[in-house]
Amino acid sequence: MQTVKLSKVTVTGADDSIDPSAIKDISRLYPFVEWGILISSASHPRGGPRFPSGKWIAEMLDVVEGSDIKLSVHLCGAWVRAVCRGVWDWSVGWTLAKLLVVAQRVQLNFHGYKHLVEMPVFAERLCARSSNEFILQCDGVNDDLIREVHDTAKNTSILHDVSGGAGVLPKRWPNLIKGVANGYAGGLSAENVADELREIEDVVGDETIWIDAETRLRIDDDRQLSIPAVHEYLDAAKPWVANA
């Protein structure tokens, strides 16, 4: 009997390899899907694999405007380091500024790098942006920091991801951290998500979580997000979704 429930299922890495209208079409079929949009100072605005261009983001925002499509922004690189210092006034331009407003959640991708954090400024800045939920990547390196931040900033959640976007399944899924929303990522795909959710269930019980897939939804040497793979992944996860 299934006990674990999914609040949402995230697909990360939508980019210029797909038409922005696909986000609306897929969301209509799977209302529980959340689109994780990767951004970094190194890739913006020209974009690249997994990182959409500024033009694509602008078109995508037009597509989702007025809808209840779920979006999360996944910050990477220098912009994460700036946020950790409590600096939010970096120049991102109108398109990314709008994306940060429209997205319900903002994920800070630590990628196994020990970040220098200005506390309590960092936590206070997260609290001040109360319209966003901030996802902190629990990567085995910054875990103590994450627990400290959550003591102050209650609008934070945790993504257990020691893979760092490499698409590698963990040997064992990490234990759930009580008192905060938990997500799980690392090597999930259409082929394994049902089996891995049963493994995750062993450590989370009947809690409600979310899951996130990225690498194994891509084809053509990482140059393209596979729409068929996204459909298969969402179909496979759907039985676990609460109120699907």
Buried (B, 14 or more C-beta within 10 A) or exposed (E): EEEBBBBBBBBBBBBBBBBBEBBBEBBEEBEBBBBBBBBBBEBBBEBBBBBBBBBBBBBBBEBBEEEEBBBBBBBBBEBBBBBBBBBBEEEBEEBBEBBBEBBBBBBBBBBBEEBEBEEBEBBEBBBEBEEBBBBBBBBBBBBEBBBBBBEBBBBBBBBBBBBBBEBEBBEEBBEBBEEBBBBBBBBBBBEBBEEBBEBBBEBBEEBBBBBBBBBBBBBEEBEBBBBEBBBBBBEBBBEBBEEB
